[in-house]
Amino acid sequence: MEDLSKRTVNIKYKKSPDYRISPATGAWGGVTPQAEVLCSFFVEHVDTPESVNITIENGVVKAGDEVSSGNWVRELQTAVIMRPDIAKSVGKWLIKKAEEAMSPKPTLNS
């Protein structure tokens, strides 16, 4: 009979065809009505100008004058919904990895 109190399981990582790396300068979210945690990652940047006025002198384009709203945008990149226990575990993992990255000799791939 197999002893189930301790065993080793091999887990293989495989990337989905939709896998991509997304930049993030912050996150926004909260608790959903189903008591799960929603975390939307965003990138902050100045809003794209509505238009650009350019000057052409003798067939040569000179500097352009941007007509911009001047607003900052938080562009949502992707969102993750997790059970609270998973969100807590991911949070602890993120803190550990951030501390490793900030240490003089970060440990890679662990």
C-alpha positions as CSV (number, residue, x, y, z in Angstrom):
1,M,0.0,0.0,0.0
2,E,1.3,3.5,-0.9
3,D,2.1,5.9,1.9
4,L,0.1,9.1,1.1
5,S,1.4,11.1,4.1
6,K,4.4,12.2,2.0
7,R,4.9,12.1,-1.7
8,T,6.6,14.0,-4.5
9,V,4.6,15.4,-7.4
10,N,6.3,16.7,-10.6
11,I,4.6,19.8,-12.0
12,K,5.5,21.0,-15.5
13,Y,5.1,24.7,-16.4
14,K,3.6,25.3,-19.8
15,K,2.8,28.7,-21.4
16,S,-0.7,29.3,-22.8
17,P,-0.8,30.5,-26.4
18,D,-2.2,33.7,-25.0
19,Y,0.8,34.2,-22.5
20,R,2.4,37.6,-22.6
21,I,4.5,39.8,-20.4
22,S,2.6,42.9,-19.4
23,P,4.2,46.0,-17.8
24,A,2.7,47.3,-14.6
25,T,3.3,50.6,-12.7
26,G,0.5,49.9,-10.3
27,A,-2.6,47.9,-9.5
28,W,-6.3,48.6,-8.7
29,G,-9.1,46.4,-7.6
30,G,-11.0,45.1,-4.6
31,V,-13.3,42.4,-3.3
32,T,-16.0,41.2,-5.8
33,P,-19.6,40.3,-4.8
34,Q,-18.5,36.7,-4.8
35,A,-15.9,37.5,-2.1
36,E,-13.0,37.0,-4.5
37,V,-10.1,39.5,-5.0
38,L,-9.9,41.4,-8.3
39,C,-6.5,42.9,-9.2
40,S,-6.2,45.0,-12.3
41,F,-2.7,45.9,-13.3
42,F,-2.2,49.2,-15.1
43,V,0.5,51.4,-16.7
44,E,0.5,55.2,-16.2
45,H,1.3,57.5,-19.0
46,V,0.4,60.9,-20.4
47,D,-2.7,60.8,-22.6
48,T,-2.1,60.6,-26.3
49,P,-2.6,64.0,-27.9
50,E,-5.8,64.7,-29.7
51,S,-4.0,66.1,-32.7
52,V,-0.6,67.5,-33.8
53,N,-0.1,70.6,-35.8
54,I,3.1,70.5,-38.0
55,T,4.8,73.2,-40.1
56,I,6.1,72.4,-43.5
57,E,8.7,74.8,-45.0
58,N,9.9,74.2,-48.5
59,G,8.8,70.6,-48.4
60,V,10.5,69.9,-45.0
61,V,8.5,69.0,-41.9
62,K,9.4,71.3,-38.9
63,A,8.7,70.7,-35.3
64,G,5.1,69.8,-34.4
65,D,2.9,71.4,-31.8
66,E,0.8,68.9,-29.8
67,V,-2.7,69.7,-28.8
68,S,-3.0,67.6,-25.7
69,S,-5.5,67.3,-22.8
70,G,-2.5,67.0,-20.5
71,N,-4.3,64.2,-18.6
72,W,-2.6,61.2,-17.1
73,V,-4.1,57.8,-18.0
74,R,-4.0,54.6,-16.1
75,E,-4.3,52.1,-18.9
76,L,-5.6,48.7,-17.5
77,Q,-3.4,45.9,-19.0
78,T,-4.9,42.8,-17.5
79,A,-6.9,41.6,-14.5
80,V,-6.7,38.6,-12.2
81,I,-9.5,37.3,-10.0
82,M,-8.4,35.1,-7.1
83,R,-9.8,33.4,-4.0
84,P,-8.7,35.3,-0.9
85,D,-6.3,32.5,0.2
86,I,-4.6,32.5,-3.2
87,A,-4.4,36.4,-3.2
88,K,-2.8,36.3,0.3
89,S,-0.3,33.6,-0.9
90,V,0.5,35.6,-4.1
91,G,1.0,38.7,-2.0
92,K,3.5,37.0,0.3
93,W,5.3,35.6,-2.8
94,L,5.5,39.1,-4.4
95,I,6.9,40.6,-1.2
96,K,9.5,37.8,-1.0
97,K,10.5,38.3,-4.6
98,A,10.6,42.1,-4.2
99,E,12.9,41.8,-1.2
100,E,15.2,39.4,-3.2
101,A,15.3,41.9,-6.1
102,M,16.2,44.7,-3.8
103,S,18.9,42.8,-2.0
104,P,22.5,43.1,-3.2
105,K,22.5,39.6,-4.7
106,P,19.1,38.7,-5.9
107,T,18.3,35.0,-6.3
108,L,17.0,34.2,-9.8
109,N,14.4,31.5,-10.7
110,S,13.5,30.4,-7.3
